[in-house]
Amino acid sequence: MLEEVIDVLVTLPYQSVSVDTFNSKNDVYVAIAQPSMENCMVLEWDHIEMNFRSYDNITGQSIVGCKAILIDDQVFVVVAQLFGGSHIYRYDESWTKFVKFQDIEVSRISKPNDIELFQIEDEKFFVIADSSKAGLSTVYKWNSKGFYSYQSLHEWFRDTDAEFVEIDGKSHLILSSRSQVPIILQWNKSSKKFVPHSDIPNMEDVLAVKSFRMQNALYLSLTRFIGDSRVMRWNSKQFVEIQALPSRGAMTLQPFSFKENHYLALGSDYTFSQIYQWDKEKQLFKKFKEIYVQAPRSFTAVSTDRRDFFFASSFKGKTKIFEHIIVDLSL
């Protein structure tokens, strides 16, 4: 009989707001945004010592996001900042560190809240959701020399999150915001731009939208700070609710999976955070484990060659690394 266990492995002595993972040349890396320490810490998995070690530090002002982009053999990191503009860094082999590659114009991005990468055909893009009233959520495109602003999505909506998702073979962006229900934009193949398509009704004040797939079905998790967060499934015409999760004080509802095991991590600023596990028979998420993280802002699954972890960033406490283990109870 096998049992799944998620337990805290390491507590890192610093606060963070986001964690991103990427693979490069058979190595696993983690980029952690630390606004209070004014840096983006990059860790590397050490195959010999079997732990995460410091790899590089990118310094900045009030860093709220570090997102890696891999293009050919190059590694770029988009560093989103609340002050001093946002920047893109590139890993320089000769310097063995990340060096500034280009700036992102402050006139467009004033209060970044999320960075989302995506690819349409062979073109590489990223979008920054801007949560200020004067901000402009903007799509950037790679043109072999750098990234340039490609499309402004809409103004005055205080966007909180952007999620790229393929729905029935077509590319879409879902934008959540403080001032309207999440909207769905569809990629127009002739104009090569995103155009308004539909929305997700009766879901005001959604902080974050994440997509995930289970058994060939497409799902969304929608985070709300007040009221219930939601799990929705695409039914070939629209997204329909399958489950509501009480989530007062939640800033993140993150799906993650290890092999065939699917989970949702629901953060809470007021109480313990909950990890739910997908029940195949009931077709619902059931409570699996409570964890304590102060003011969690993101949960990120990281898999190395043989081990599975997930990082819990903490805005007010210590960042924690949990490990997912399968225990054989028959031994």
BALOBA-1460 file (C-alpha; in Angstrom, 3 decimals):
// residues 331
<rec num="1" residu="m" x="0.000" y="0.000" z="0.000"/>
<rec num="2" residu="l" x="1.394" y="3.381" z="-1.028"/>
<rec num="3" residu="e" x="0.698" y="6.665" z="0.753"/>
<rec num="4" residu="e" x="1.506" y="10.170" z="-0.437"/>
<rec num="5" residu="v" x="3.125" y="12.563" z="2.026"/>
<rec num="6" residu="i" x="3.880" y="16.280" z="1.684"/>
<rec num="7" residu="d" x="6.171" y="17.514" z="4.427"/>
<rec num="8" residu="v" x="8.324" y="20.577" z="5.031"/>
<rec num="9" residu="l" x="11.923" y="19.921" z="4.058"/>
<rec num="10" residu="v" x="13.712" y="23.268" z="4.384"/>
<rec num="11" residu="t" x="12.750" y="26.680" z="5.734"/>
<rec num="12" residu="l" x="14.555" y="29.511" z="3.949"/>
<rec num="13" residu="p" x="15.266" y="32.538" z="6.177"/>
<rec num="14" residu="y" x="13.686" y="35.200" z="3.960"/>
<rec num="15" residu="q" x="10.403" y="36.530" z="2.641"/>
<rec num="16" residu="s" x="9.347" y="36.188" z="-0.994"/>
<rec num="17" residu="v" x="6.371" y="36.854" z="-3.241"/>
<rec num="18" residu="s" x="6.922" y="34.576" z="-6.228"/>
<rec num="19" residu="v" x="8.891" y="31.511" z="-7.263"/>
<rec num="20" residu="d" x="9.612" y="30.426" z="-10.834"/>
<rec num="21" residu="t" x="11.383" y="27.276" z="-11.985"/>
<rec num="22" residu="f" x="13.197" y="26.521" z="-15.237"/>
<rec num="23" residu="n" x="15.454" y="23.861" z="-16.739"/>
<rec num="24" residu="s" x="18.608" y="24.651" z="-18.671"/>
<rec num="25" residu="k" x="21.221" y="22.196" z="-19.965"/>
<rec num="26" residu="n" x="19.884" y="19.352" z="-17.811"/>
<rec num="27" residu="d" x="19.980" y="21.441" z="-14.635"/>
<rec num="28" residu="v" x="17.035" y="22.638" z="-12.537"/>
<rec num="29" residu="y" x="16.860" y="26.260" z="-11.351"/>
<rec num="30" residu="v" x="14.538" y="28.295" z="-9.148"/>
<rec num="31" residu="a" x="14.165" y="32.107" z="-9.274"/>
<rec num="32" residu="i" x="12.748" y="33.687" z="-6.112"/>
<rec num="33" residu="a" x="11.486" y="37.295" z="-6.011"/>
<rec num="34" residu="q" x="12.355" y="38.965" z="-2.687"/>
<rec num="35" residu="p" x="11.033" y="42.554" z="-2.572"/>
<rec num="36" residu="s" x="12.208" y="43.346" z="0.970"/>
<rec num="37" residu="m" x="15.762" y="42.153" z="0.210"/>
<rec num="38" residu="e" x="15.628" y="43.871" z="-3.188"/>
<rec num="39" residu="n" x="16.805" y="40.927" z="-5.187"/>
<rec num="40" residu="c" x="15.863" y="37.985" z="-7.352"/>
<rec num="41" residu="m" x="17.686" y="34.971" z="-5.968"/>
<rec num="42" residu="v" x="18.478" y="32.168" z="-8.418"/>
<rec num="43" residu="l" x="19.041" y="28.719" z="-6.897"/>
<rec num="44" residu="e" x="20.392" y="25.617" z="-8.637"/>
<rec num="45" residu="w" x="19.701" y="21.992" z="-7.727"/>
<rec num="46" residu="d" x="22.928" y="20.327" z="-6.635"/>
<rec num="47" residu="h" x="22.829" y="16.703" z="-7.860"/>
<rec num="48" residu="i" x="25.622" y="15.640" z="-5.509"/>
<rec num="49" residu="e" x="24.693" y="17.410" z="-2.263"/>
<rec num="50" residu="m" x="20.989" y="16.906" z="-3.086"/>
<rec num="51" residu="n" x="19.921" y="20.422" z="-2.160"/>
<rec num="52" residu="f" x="19.254" y="23.847" z="-3.680"/>
<rec num="53" residu="r" x="22.343" y="26.064" z="-3.661"/>
<rec num="54" residu="s" x="22.829" y="29.739" z="-4.479"/>
<rec num="55" residu="y" x="23.586" y="30.311" z="-8.161"/>
<rec num="56" residu="d" x="23.222" y="34.071" z="-8.756"/>
<rec num="57" residu="n" x="21.552" y="37.209" z="-7.417"/>
<rec num="58" residu="i" x="19.854" y="39.868" z="-9.534"/>
<rec num="59" residu="t" x="19.433" y="43.057" z="-7.517"/>
<rec num="60" residu="g" x="16.680" y="45.635" z="-7.999"/>
<rec num="61" residu="q" x="13.970" y="47.730" z="-6.336"/>
<rec num="62" residu="s" x="10.842" y="46.085" z="-4.895"/>
<rec num="63" residu="i" x="11.082" y="43.044" z="-7.158"/>
<rec num="64" residu="v" x="7.680" y="41.311" z="-7.374"/>
<rec num="65" residu="g" x="8.377" y="38.781" z="-10.121"/>
<rec num="66" residu="c" x="11.282" y="36.922" z="-11.779"/>
<rec num="67" residu="k" x="10.298" y="34.879" z="-14.822"/>
<rec num="68" residu="a" x="12.777" y="32.890" z="-16.885"/>
<rec num="69" residu="i" x="12.489" y="32.685" z="-20.675"/>
<rec num="70" residu="l" x="14.531" y="30.125" z="-22.598"/>
<rec num="71" residu="i" x="15.211" y="30.962" z="-26.251"/>
<rec num="72" residu="d" x="17.555" y="28.669" z="-28.158"/>
<rec num="73" residu="d" x="20.542" y="28.328" z="-25.798"/>
<rec num="74" residu="q" x="19.935" y="31.613" z="-24.032"/>
<rec num="75" residu="v" x="18.357" y="32.149" z="-20.627"/>
<rec num="76" residu="f" x="16.586" y="35.469" z="-19.973"/>
<rec num="77" residu="v" x="14.909" y="36.563" z="-16.742"/>
<rec num="78" residu="v" x="12.155" y="39.195" z="-16.766"/>
<rec num="79" residu="v" x="12.457" y="41.109" z="-13.490"/>
<rec num="80" residu="a" x="9.245" y="42.975" z="-12.649"/>
<rec num="81" residu="q" x="9.660" y="45.879" z="-10.204"/>
<rec num="82" residu="l" x="7.276" y="48.271" z="-8.483"/>
<rec num="83" residu="f" x="9.857" y="51.087" z="-8.648"/>
<rec num="84" residu="g" x="12.591" y="51.993" z="-11.099"/>
<rec num="85" residu="g" x="11.023" y="50.233" z="-14.059"/>
<rec num="86" residu="s" x="11.194" y="46.556" z="-14.987"/>
<rec num="87" residu="h" x="14.136" y="44.932" z="-16.762"/>
<rec num="88" residu="i" x="15.233" y="41.843" z="-18.660"/>
<rec num="89" residu="y" x="18.488" y="40.085" z="-17.790"/>
<rec num="90" residu="r" x="20.408" y="37.512" z="-19.832"/>
<rec num="91" residu="y" x="22.784" y="34.867" z="-18.532"/>
<rec num="92" residu="d" x="26.286" y="35.680" z="-19.749"/>
<rec num="93" residu="e" x="28.539" y="32.604" z="-19.926"/>
<rec num="94" residu="s" x="31.733" y="34.674" z="-19.883"/>
<rec num="95" residu="w" x="30.682" y="36.523" z="-16.724"/>
<rec num="96" residu="t" x="28.915" y="33.430" z="-15.295"/>
<rec num="97" residu="k" x="26.084" y="35.652" z="-14.093"/>
<rec num="98" residu="f" x="22.956" y="37.430" z="-15.266"/>
<rec num="99" residu="v" x="23.608" y="40.844" z="-16.828"/>
<rec num="100" residu="k" x="21.080" y="43.505" z="-17.804"/>
<rec num="101" residu="f" x="19.884" y="42.960" z="-21.372"/>
<rec num="102" residu="q" x="17.157" y="45.583" z="-21.846"/>
<rec num="103" residu="d" x="14.675" y="47.832" z="-20.043"/>
<rec num="104" residu="i" x="10.881" y="47.696" z="-20.183"/>
<rec num="105" residu="e" x="9.378" y="51.141" z="-20.722"/>
<rec num="106" residu="v" x="7.975" y="52.620" z="-17.514"/>
<rec num="107" residu="s" x="5.259" y="54.464" z="-19.470"/>
<rec num="108" residu="r" x="3.461" y="51.146" z="-20.004"/>
<rec num="109" residu="i" x="4.205" y="49.033" z="-16.953"/>
<rec num="110" residu="s" x="3.846" y="50.957" z="-13.694"/>
<rec num="111" residu="k" x="2.625" y="48.322" z="-11.217"/>
<rec num="112" residu="p" x="3.346" y="44.814" z="-12.538"/>
<rec num="113" residu="n" x="1.390" y="42.024" z="-10.885"/>
<rec num="114" residu="d" x="2.050" y="38.954" z="-13.043"/>
<rec num="115" residu="i" x="4.300" y="37.761" z="-15.871"/>
<rec num="116" residu="e" x="3.041" y="35.035" z="-18.199"/>
<rec num="117" residu="l" x="5.071" y="33.359" z="-20.958"/>
<rec num="118" residu="f" x="3.582" y="31.741" z="-24.033"/>
<rec num="119" residu="q" x="4.333" y="30.629" z="-27.568"/>
<rec num="120" residu="i" x="2.070" y="30.829" z="-30.620"/>
<rec num="121" residu="e" x="3.361" y="28.754" z="-33.531"/>
<rec num="122" residu="d" x="7.097" y="29.562" z="-33.465"/>
<rec num="123" residu="e" x="6.771" y="33.045" z="-31.978"/>
<rec num="124" residu="k" x="7.685" y="33.655" z="-28.319"/>
<rec num="125" residu="f" x="5.812" y="36.184" z="-26.164"/>
<rec num="126" residu="f" x="5.298" y="37.264" z="-22.609"/>
<rec num="127" residu="v" x="2.583" y="39.451" z="-21.098"/>
<rec num="128" residu="i" x="2.812" y="41.618" z="-17.990"/>
<rec num="129" residu="a" x="-0.461" y="42.239" z="-16.156"/>
<rec num="130" residu="d" x="-0.464" y="45.760" z="-14.707"/>
<rec num="131" residu="s" x="-2.559" y="46.398" z="-11.601"/>
<rec num="132" residu="s" x="-2.444" y="50.206" z="-11.492"/>
<rec num="133" residu="k" x="-5.209" y="52.411" z="-12.866"/>
<rec num="134" residu="a" x="-2.770" y="54.133" z="-15.169"/>
<rec num="135" residu="g" x="-1.103" y="50.867" z="-16.196"/>
<rec num="136" residu="l" x="-1.409" y="49.037" z="-19.449"/>
<rec num="137" residu="s" x="-1.216" y="45.241" z="-19.521"/>
<rec num="138" residu="t" x="1.126" y="44.628" z="-22.443"/>
<rec num="139" residu="v" x="2.220" y="41.714" z="-24.633"/>
<rec num="140" residu="y" x="5.923" y="41.602" z="-25.574"/>
<rec num="141" residu="k" x="7.360" y="39.648" z="-28.491"/>
<rec num="142" residu="w" x="10.839" y="38.283" z="-29.249"/>
<rec num="143" residu="n" x="12.290" y="39.465" z="-32.569"/>
<rec num="144" residu="s" x="15.679" y="37.650" z="-32.475"/>
<rec num="145" residu="k" x="17.419" y="40.730" z="-31.052"/>
<rec num="146" residu="g" x="15.254" y="41.545" z="-28.057"/>
<rec num="147" residu="f" x="11.716" y="41.901" z="-26.755"/>
<rec num="148" residu="y" x="9.495" y="44.723" z="-27.939"/>
<rec num="149" residu="s" x="5.994" y="45.853" z="-26.919"/>
<rec num="150" residu="y" x="3.656" y="44.116" z="-29.339"/>
<rec num="151" residu="q" x="0.107" y="44.764" z="-28.112"/>
<rec num="152" residu="s" x="-1.533" y="46.747" z="-25.334"/>
<rec num="153" residu="l" x="-4.517" y="44.789" z="-24.078"/>
<rec num="154" residu="h" x="-6.765" y="47.323" z="-22.314"/>
<rec num="155" residu="e" x="-6.599" y="50.327" z="-20.015"/>
<rec num="156" residu="w" x="-8.012" y="51.317" z="-16.655"/>
<rec num="157" residu="f" x="-8.911" y="47.852" z="-15.371"/>
<rec num="158" residu="r" x="-6.242" y="47.175" z="-12.713"/>
<rec num="159" residu="d" x="-5.399" y="43.706" z="-14.003"/>
<rec num="160" residu="t" x="-4.249" y="41.226" z="-11.384"/>
<rec num="161" residu="d" x="-3.318" y="38.162" z="-13.467"/>
<rec num="162" residu="a" x="-2.884" y="36.877" z="-17.013"/>
<rec num="163" residu="e" x="-3.165" y="33.217" z="-18.038"/>
<rec num="164" residu="f" x="-2.434" y="31.809" z="-21.488"/>
<rec num="165" residu="v" x="-4.547" y="28.794" z="-22.383"/>
<rec num="166" residu="e" x="-5.304" y="26.676" z="-25.440"/>
<rec num="167" residu="i" x="-9.081" y="26.161" z="-25.736"/>
<rec num="168" residu="d" x="-10.236" y="23.795" z="-28.480"/>
<rec num="169" residu="g" x="-6.981" y="24.294" z="-30.376"/>
<rec num="170" residu="k" x="-7.138" y="28.115" z="-30.281"/>
<rec num="171" residu="s" x="-4.868" y="30.442" z="-28.282"/>
<rec num="172" residu="h" x="-6.466" y="32.583" z="-25.584"/>
<rec num="173" residu="l" x="-5.475" y="34.948" z="-22.793"/>
<rec num="174" residu="i" x="-7.599" y="35.217" z="-19.656"/>
<rec num="175" residu="l" x="-7.205" y="38.482" z="-17.742"/>
<rec num="176" residu="s" x="-8.502" y="38.891" z="-14.200"/>
<rec num="177" residu="s" x="-8.888" y="42.329" z="-12.678"/>
<rec num="178" residu="r" x="-10.062" y="44.289" z="-9.668"/>
<rec num="179" residu="s" x="-12.809" y="46.071" z="-11.571"/>
<rec num="180" residu="q" x="-14.560" y="43.511" z="-13.780"/>
<rec num="181" residu="v" x="-15.122" y="39.780" z="-14.242"/>
<rec num="182" residu="p" x="-12.282" y="37.836" z="-15.932"/>
<rec num="183" residu="i" x="-12.257" y="38.428" z="-19.677"/>
<rec num="184" residu="i" x="-11.177" y="35.962" z="-22.358"/>
<rec num="185" residu="l" x="-9.230" y="37.262" z="-25.359"/>
<rec num="186" residu="q" x="-8.773" y="35.088" z="-28.444"/>
<rec num="187" residu="w" x="-5.811" y="35.160" z="-30.833"/>
<rec num="188" residu="n" x="-6.857" y="36.305" z="-34.286"/>
<rec num="189" residu="k" x="-4.771" y="34.472" z="-36.888"/>
<rec num="190" residu="s" x="-5.149" y="37.094" z="-39.607"/>
<rec num="191" residu="s" x="-4.403" y="40.215" z="-37.534"/>
<rec num="192" residu="k" x="-2.029" y="38.265" z="-35.241"/>
<rec num="193" residu="k" x="-3.454" y="40.085" z="-32.220"/>
<rec num="194" residu="f" x="-5.680" y="39.220" z="-29.278"/>
<rec num="195" residu="v" x="-9.301" y="40.336" z="-29.601"/>
<rec num="196" residu="p" x="-12.090" y="40.302" z="-26.958"/>
<rec num="197" residu="h" x="-13.990" y="37.011" z="-27.092"/>
<rec num="198" residu="s" x="-16.052" y="36.411" z="-23.936"/>
<rec num="199" residu="d" x="-15.911" y="36.565" z="-20.151"/>
<rec num="200" residu="i" x="-16.454" y="34.410" z="-17.058"/>
<rec num="201" residu="p" x="-19.717" y="35.739" z="-15.567"/>
<rec num="202" residu="n" x="-20.522" y="36.198" z="-11.875"/>
<rec num="203" residu="m" x="-16.869" y="36.121" z="-10.845"/>
<rec num="204" residu="e" x="-16.007" y="39.627" z="-9.683"/>
<rec num="205" residu="d" x="-12.755" y="40.527" z="-7.982"/>
<rec num="206" residu="v" x="-10.706" y="37.504" z="-9.062"/>
<rec num="207" residu="l" x="-7.056" y="37.873" z="-8.018"/>
<rec num="208" residu="a" x="-5.580" y="35.047" z="-10.069"/>
<rec num="209" residu="v" x="-6.521" y="32.557" z="-12.794"/>
<rec num="210" residu="k" x="-4.587" y="29.330" z="-13.392"/>
<rec num="211" residu="s" x="-5.312" y="26.652" z="-15.982"/>
<rec num="212" residu="f" x="-4.526" y="22.951" z="-15.732"/>
<rec num="213" residu="r" x="-5.461" y="19.693" z="-17.427"/>
<rec num="214" residu="m" x="-6.570" y="16.395" z="-15.960"/>
<rec num="215" residu="q" x="-7.713" y="13.356" z="-17.962"/>
<rec num="216" residu="n" x="-7.825" y="15.427" z="-21.160"/>
<rec num="217" residu="a" x="-10.211" y="17.972" z="-19.622"/>
<rec num="218" residu="l" x="-9.360" y="21.678" z="-19.200"/>
<rec num="219" residu="y" x="-9.851" y="23.311" z="-15.791"/>
<rec num="220" residu="l" x="-9.433" y="26.763" z="-14.266"/>
<rec num="221" residu="s" x="-8.779" y="27.726" z="-10.655"/>
<rec num="222" residu="l" x="-9.947" y="31.254" z="-9.774"/>
<rec num="223" residu="t" x="-8.641" y="32.870" z="-6.573"/>
<rec num="224" residu="r" x="-10.755" y="35.281" z="-4.525"/>
<rec num="225" residu="f" x="-9.741" y="37.037" z="-1.314"/>
<rec num="226" residu="i" x="-13.358" y="37.481" z="-0.179"/>
<rec num="227" residu="g" x="-15.991" y="34.808" z="-0.762"/>
<rec num="228" residu="d" x="-15.318" y="31.437" z="-2.360"/>
<rec num="229" residu="s" x="-12.603" y="30.600" z="-4.834"/>
<rec num="230" residu="r" x="-13.753" y="28.402" z="-7.705"/>
<rec num="231" residu="v" x="-12.712" y="25.415" z="-9.787"/>
<rec num="232" residu="m" x="-14.230" y="25.426" z="-13.287"/>
<rec num="233" residu="r" x="-14.184" y="23.000" z="-16.218"/>
<rec num="234" residu="w" x="-14.494" y="23.695" z="-19.951"/>
<rec num="235" residu="n" x="-17.551" y="21.895" z="-21.375"/>
<rec num="236" residu="s" x="-16.860" y="22.662" z="-25.089"/>
<rec num="237" residu="k" x="-18.956" y="25.867" z="-24.898"/>
<rec num="238" residu="q" x="-18.034" y="27.642" z="-21.675"/>
<rec num="239" residu="f" x="-16.393" y="27.265" z="-18.278"/>
<rec num="240" residu="v" x="-18.783" y="25.792" z="-15.714"/>
<rec num="241" residu="e" x="-18.262" y="25.662" z="-11.969"/>
<rec num="242" residu="i" x="-17.575" y="22.233" z="-10.472"/>
<rec num="243" residu="q" x="-16.462" y="23.229" z="-6.968"/>
<rec num="244" residu="a" x="-16.394" y="26.212" z="-4.605"/>
<rec num="245" residu="l" x="-13.658" y="26.409" z="-1.960"/>
<rec num="246" residu="p" x="-14.046" y="28.687" z="1.102"/>
<rec num="247" residu="s" x="-11.086" y="31.028" z="0.780"/>
<rec num="248" residu="r" x="-11.353" y="34.112" z="2.961"/>
<rec num="249" residu="g" x="-7.926" y="35.749" z="2.929"/>
<rec num="250" residu="a" x="-6.628" y="33.812" z="-0.087"/>
<rec num="251" residu="m" x="-4.207" y="35.405" z="-2.526"/>
<rec num="252" residu="t" x="-3.362" y="32.213" z="-4.426"/>
<rec num="253" residu="l" x="-5.078" y="28.978" z="-5.490"/>
<rec num="254" residu="q" x="-2.381" y="27.066" z="-7.323"/>
<rec num="255" residu="p" x="-2.815" y="23.776" z="-9.186"/>
<rec num="256" residu="f" x="0.201" y="21.465" z="-9.311"/>
<rec num="257" residu="s" x="0.797" y="17.807" z="-10.028"/>
<rec num="258" residu="f" x="3.415" y="15.122" z="-9.514"/>
<rec num="259" residu="k" x="3.052" y="12.304" z="-12.028"/>
<rec num="260" residu="e" x="-0.624" y="11.265" z="-11.876"/>
<rec num="261" residu="n" x="-1.354" y="13.007" z="-8.554"/>
<rec num="262" residu="h" x="-3.162" y="16.343" z="-8.910"/>
<rec num="263" residu="y" x="-3.371" y="18.965" z="-6.162"/>
<rec num="264" residu="l" x="-4.585" y="22.484" z="-5.397"/>
<rec num="265" residu="a" x="-2.781" y="24.662" z="-2.860"/>
<rec num="266" residu="l" x="-5.044" y="27.322" z="-1.339"/>
<rec num="267" residu="g" x="-3.112" y="30.006" z="0.519"/>
<rec num="268" residu="s" x="-4.580" y="31.977" z="3.397"/>
<rec num="269" residu="d" x="-3.492" y="35.167" z="5.146"/>
<rec num="270" residu="y" x="-5.720" y="34.425" z="8.159"/>
<rec num="271" residu="t" x="-5.363" y="30.728" z="8.908"/>
<rec num="272" residu="f" x="-3.657" y="27.541" z="7.773"/>
<rec num="273" residu="s" x="-3.280" y="27.016" z="4.047"/>
<rec num="274" residu="q" x="-4.975" y="23.957" z="2.578"/>
<rec num="275" residu="i" x="-3.709" y="21.401" z="0.097"/>
<rec num="276" residu="y" x="-6.468" y="19.580" z="-1.765"/>
<rec num="277" residu="q" x="-6.056" y="16.362" z="-3.742"/>
<rec num="278" residu="w" x="-8.123" y="15.373" z="-6.782"/>
<rec num="279" residu="d" x="-10.493" y="12.483" z="-6.113"/>
<rec num="280" residu="k" x="-10.949" y="10.634" z="-9.416"/>
<rec num="281" residu="e" x="-14.086" y="8.827" z="-8.287"/>
<rec num="282" residu="k" x="-15.932" y="11.857" z="-6.940"/>
<rec num="283" residu="q" x="-14.424" y="14.176" z="-9.587"/>
<rec num="284" residu="l" x="-13.775" y="16.792" z="-6.894"/>
<rec num="285" residu="f" x="-10.876" y="18.071" z="-4.816"/>
<rec num="286" residu="k" x="-10.809" y="16.811" z="-1.220"/>
<rec num="287" residu="k" x="-8.767" y="18.140" z="1.718"/>
<rec num="288" residu="f" x="-5.364" y="16.464" z="1.910"/>
<rec num="289" residu="k" x="-3.154" y="18.460" z="4.298"/>
<rec num="290" residu="e" x="-2.942" y="21.723" z="6.223"/>
<rec num="291" residu="i" x="0.300" y="23.686" z="6.113"/>
<rec num="292" residu="y" x="1.328" y="26.867" z="7.875"/>
<rec num="293" residu="v" x="2.881" y="29.603" z="5.759"/>
<rec num="294" residu="q" x="2.644" y="33.280" z="6.734"/>
<rec num="295" residu="a" x="0.938" y="35.330" z="4.020"/>
<rec num="296" residu="p" x="1.558" y="32.855" z="1.162"/>
<rec num="297" residu="r" x="1.783" y="34.469" z="-2.285"/>
<rec num="298" residu="s" x="2.664" y="31.551" z="-4.548"/>
<rec num="299" residu="f" x="3.109" y="27.797" z="-4.605"/>
<rec num="300" residu="t" x="5.438" y="26.323" z="-7.223"/>
<rec num="301" residu="a" x="6.116" y="22.667" z="-8.019"/>
<rec num="302" residu="v" x="9.763" y="21.835" z="-8.766"/>
<rec num="303" residu="s" x="10.855" y="18.370" z="-9.912"/>
<rec num="304" residu="t" x="14.463" y="17.211" z="-10.118"/>
<rec num="305" residu="d" x="15.692" y="13.897" z="-11.567"/>
<rec num="306" residu="r" x="14.328" y="11.811" z="-8.700"/>
<rec num="307" residu="r" x="12.595" y="14.116" z="-6.236"/>
<rec num="308" residu="d" x="9.494" y="16.333" z="-6.172"/>
<rec num="309" residu="f" x="9.242" y="19.577" z="-4.199"/>
<rec num="310" residu="f" x="6.999" y="22.558" z="-3.941"/>
<rec num="311" residu="f" x="8.031" y="26.022" z="-2.821"/>
<rec num="312" residu="a" x="5.711" y="28.183" z="-0.735"/>
<rec num="313" residu="s" x="6.607" y="31.870" z="-0.883"/>
<rec num="314" residu="s" x="5.785" y="33.971" z="2.187"/>
<rec num="315" residu="f" x="5.251" y="37.729" z="2.102"/>
<rec num="316" residu="k" x="5.587" y="38.160" z="5.857"/>
<rec num="317" residu="g" x="7.456" y="35.095" z="7.104"/>
<rec num="318" residu="k" x="9.875" y="32.472" z="5.882"/>
<rec num="319" residu="t" x="9.812" y="30.774" z="2.485"/>
<rec num="320" residu="k" x="9.350" y="27.011" z="2.799"/>
<rec num="321" residu="i" x="10.282" y="24.050" z="0.621"/>
<rec num="322" residu="f" x="8.064" y="20.989" z="0.971"/>
<rec num="323" residu="e" x="8.820" y="17.552" z="-0.440"/>
<rec num="324" residu="h" x="6.295" y="15.161" z="-1.968"/>
<rec num="325" residu="i" x="7.126" y="11.568" z="-1.024"/>
<rec num="326" residu="i" x="5.477" y="8.233" z="-1.764"/>
<rec num="327" residu="v" x="5.729" y="5.993" z="1.298"/>
<rec num="328" residu="d" x="5.320" y="2.213" z="0.959"/>
<rec num="329" residu="l" x="3.309" y="1.176" z="4.035"/>
<rec num="330" residu="s" x="3.513" y="-2.536" z="3.191"/>
<rec num="331" residu="l" x="7.211" y="-2.711" z="4.088"/>
